[in-house]
């Protein structure tokens, strides 16, 4: 467009003056438009009302947000919350948010942040420290891991909203038909999956030939890191030391027994949505997913297996601990915000017991506040929360680093290479990944 | 004469300004950025060509260069060859000419992101068209095409060929229609069969059009991003990583602006070098005949 306007000037030399006049008119119109657009912003408010702009993902249950914000506006007539909806994928929201923060975009007052972003946002000087606003006594009401995730070098940069942890969903009917209990260990899971499939085929269950044993997230993306953290930690290994024997053995197990074994090779292209799709259409015995999957699976309108699904902690390896990857979201405040006080009112409200309860009931989000796990309303909507509270309590964070996106990318490439090639030279790949991790860390200081 | 010249520059000025502001400016800025370490954690620091030196030892970057070049060579070759065939057919097609040409151009008119989503579904491991056509109801034989290095690479190249063959066809068709009928009739009168007429009359005359098609497609293919972003994001294990996507990864998710800018500058230099080469081929030998 911009290229066309001056070109138009050039092609009409004789009418240059009138064209110039027209250009001036256009400019005037543009200016009017721009000031009009600005008028829709802070200028258009009734006096005394402050707009707080909140960057947040596009919600899957919009109703919960609408109810929460209506409540907030009723109680705080002096503040108006305007949401800027970003992509629901964590990595894509991260790209959008960091762009805005990097440009010191004043239109961002508060933002939602993934559990792995705090170190980066804090060290870059983008997030406002909140220590004075949330005293230690208040912090104790949240899961310690969730608070630790938003604490960087001793200072607090966010308030936890919900917590996430990897869970094992299983088909109660298929396991019962084979006379099996939910598995305790990963090798047991593989054996159970095989037995349950065999039993389903023997019973002549329709579509039994197409049932997979296991569904999870093994695409080359952030979720792969979470899934593999769970396997590696439950074998006593460390994600950031991929070349140590316990980690290597866990990766080899997934490569040999899960991918192309209990799960199809296609799992290498699955993220949350694809893996849930397979399970909810009745296509798998087991599914590893986050707490949100429960609400979807229990909804007969969306799920072919409603009422036939059980939930358990993830399996472990012999001698290792059952490990769930810590996920979840917090709210932070932009350091360059012109309305930090009002932004704090919004953050405080959105992380209050009341709103966390609302999101637990309406959207199946697991609260970051511990007391809500004894709340009758929350438990009525999510009966499994009571038994799973220890899982949330023990969830293991991913590596904490301001360059987490780099660390994650190195791990994703390594893990995907290791899993997608059945003949991969694991130790060599792992050593290479470790060297890359060390190089990235060494460069951070520069 | 003098004032005429000045008037000419005056007329050019707006276009030059726009080019400068929106083309040269960003390129210069990217080059300057590529000479710095530019992360959110420390003030920007000048490091000279260090980013480029690191790039030369970066296996992931070299891997994406390799696939980018493979992608360019294979997809451009298929697109231009296919485009030639399509153009030859369209050149003779009489019935419903406008409609047929519009239909052929349809893939080109479709936004790449939309086409990429479509191809991603076509190659889906659970309900993709490719699996349904090959294996029908035998669900257990369904393949995860995008999980195999070769399959994922082929899928991305195929998506590009599907989309851009029509563009090559359009350029070549324009060349074909400029071939003087008399020459073809003279050749026929001299007893040349269809094949000889194609090889010795048409092809030499449409060479410039073919070279333009090769040039445009090469530059465009070098900058491939959207197909990879939507279909594979570089998976499996970086097999379909291309330079532009790698640069994006460094710049936006990882916030390494200096390093990412160095990748972009390399893509720019590659495209510039190829364009200059092709301009020489097209410009001097064929058009100035």
Interface residues (C-beta under 8 A of the other chain):
Chain A: X2 X3 X6 X7 X9 X10 X13 X91 X94 X95 X98 X99 X102 X120 X123 X124 X125 X126 X209 X210 X219 X220 X221 X264 X265 X266 X267 X268 X269 X274 X277 X278 X283 X402 X403 X405 X406 X409 X413 X416 X417 X420 X421 X432 X444 X446
Chain B: X7 X11 X12 X14 X15 X17 X18 X22 X37 X40 X41 X42 X45 X59 X60 X125 X126 X139 X140 X142 X143 X144 X146 X147 X148 X149 X233 X234 X235 X236 X237 X238 X249 X252 X253 X254 X255 X256
